[in-house]
Amino acid sequence: MREMGNWREYQIRRLANDREAAIDYLQLTLEEYLADGDLTFFLKELRVFIASQGGVVEICKQTGINAETLSDALSNEDAPLFDLLRTILNSLECRLSIEPQARMNTILETATDSP
């Protein structure tokens, strides 16, 4: 009988091979967090996304963030800044959104083009 991996490992492999699916996954995770405020769930799924994109070490190389700092932020369920931002945005009837930069650059260029 073939040994099956767990769901998290499957998700990481799947998202690693499909950038668009990974962005969609992160957007859905964010939307769920904004709807229900479950920070524990959000951080867990954010860790899955980061693992699919090369892991903490790779993200730290790309961002210049210290690996220990990033690991602490991803495991800290007392993320008052993120919750504060969520509260402020909710009060302003705004929300965060995750989109690939290439798509955002196209949207911005279209919005600023003269007729």
ABEGO torsion letter per residue (X at the ends): XBBBBBAAAAAAAAAAABAAAAAAAAAAAAAAAAAAGBAAAAAAAAAAAAAAAGEAAAAAAAAGBBAAAAAAAAABABBAAAAAAAAAAAAAGBBBBBBBAAAAAAAAAAAABBX
